[in-house]
Amino acid sequence: MRRCPKGSPDAELLAIKKEQLGLLEEQSRQGHITLYYGDETGVNELGYVPYAWQFKDETLGIASARGKQINCLGLVSRTNEFVFQTSYGNINAQFVLEFMEKLSLDLTRKTVVVLDNASIHVAQKVKADAARNVWHAGSREGFSSSICLPIHPI
């Protein structure tokens, strides 16, 4: 079972984003840019089992308790390049900005990072820095852009 977002994306906007993504994919295949897809996740000690089979008079359970959690912001390319940073703290807009700044220092060619429209990806500070190519300053090539796609499946 998958969780799905409420509502549906604007069809026209989704078509435009798909077209943009197709152009970026082609540029990446031709070696003109490095294209990363990014997201974050967390892993903790709280168990999750959506369902289980059990006999009528049997009760199954998994003992779990809130414990440590580690969060990870990662970028992966079609060529399986994986760049990541972990944190025991929250991943917020400031964490994303610092991660991108560090990444920009090691770039060797134009790089595009594609993110979904999660709140930390579309925070005003992140959008403003991406639009101004702030991350370009410390690198030879820098980020050419980043686009946010609707969370809805493509």
N, C-alpha and C positions, 0 to 999 in steps of 0.2 A: 504494500500500500504506500502510495506517495502522497505527500502533502502538496497541494496545488494552491497557488495564489488565488485570492478572490477576484472575480471579474476577468476581463480579457484585455489584452493590449490593443492599443489603437492600431488598426490594420495598416493604415498608410505609413505611420511611423515605423512599424515593424518591418514593412517592405523596404523602407529606406535604409534602416539599420542592417538588414540582411544584405542589401546591395553593397553597402559600405564594407561590411565584413567580408564579402566575396572578393572585393577589390584588394583588401588588405591581405587575404589569404593568397591571392595571386602574386602580389608583390613579395610576400614571404617565400613562396615557392621559387620565385625567380632570384631570390637572394638579395633583394634590394633593401629589405627591412628584417628585423627580428620581431616576431609577433608572439606575444605572451597572452595567455588567458589567466586571470587571477581571481582568487577568492580566499576566504578564511574559514577556518574550522576550529573546533575545540574538542579535546578528548578528556574525559574525566572518569572517576571511579564509580559513577552512578550507573548501574546496570540498566540495560534496555532490551527487553524481549517483547515484541508486539503480541505474540500469541504462543501457546504451547498446547500439545495434546496431553490429556490426563484422564485417568479413570474417574468414574462417577464419584466415588467417595475418597478421592485423593486430591490433595491440594499441593500444587507445585509453586515454588517461589525462589527467587534469587535474592539473597541477602545483599543489600547495597546500602551505602551511606555516602553522604556528601563528603568529598575528599578533595584532593588536589586536582587542579585542572591545568592543562597546558593548551595554549592557543597557538595557531600557526597561520601566518599570512603567506601564501605561496603563489608563484607564477610558473606556469608550465607552457612549453612551446610544442609545436607539432613534431619537433625533432627530439622530444623528451628532455630538453634542458629544463631543469627545475631549480628555481631560486626561491629561497624561503627564509623566514625569520620566525622564531618562536618566542613566546612570552608567557609568564605566569600571570601577568596582568591582562586587563582588557585590551582588545584590539579596537582602537578608535581612530578617528580621522588623523590625529596627531601621529599615531603609530604608522599609519599608511604613508603619511607625508615623509616621515623619517626613513621608512623603508625605501621609498622611491628615490629619495635623495642619495642614500647609500648606493643603490643600484645604479644610478646615473653616473657615478664615478668610475664604474667598470665597463661602460658600454663602448663598443668598437664600431657600431653603426647605428643608423636610425632604428629606434625601437618603439613599438606601439604596444600598449597594455590595454587589453579589453576586460572590462569589469561589468558586473551586473549593476542594477540600480539599488543595491542595498544602501541603507542610510549613511554609512560611513564612506561609501564610494561617491556619493553625490552631495556630501557635506559642502557647504559654500567654500570653505578653505581649500579643500581638495580640488573642487572644480576650478576655482580661481587660479591655483598654482598650475594645474594642468593646462588651462587656457593660455597662461602666460609663458608656458614652457620653462617654468622656474627650474626644473631639474636639468635643463640644458647647460646651465652655467658651469657645473663642475665636470663635465664630460666632453669628449671630443665630438660625439654625435648627438646624444641626448634623445629625449622622447619627442616624437613628432606629434603625437596626440594620444588621447585615451578616449574611448567611447563607452558609454554605459548602455547596455542592452536591457530590455525589460527582463524581469526574472522569469517570465513565462517561457515555457519550452519553445524552441525554434524548430 
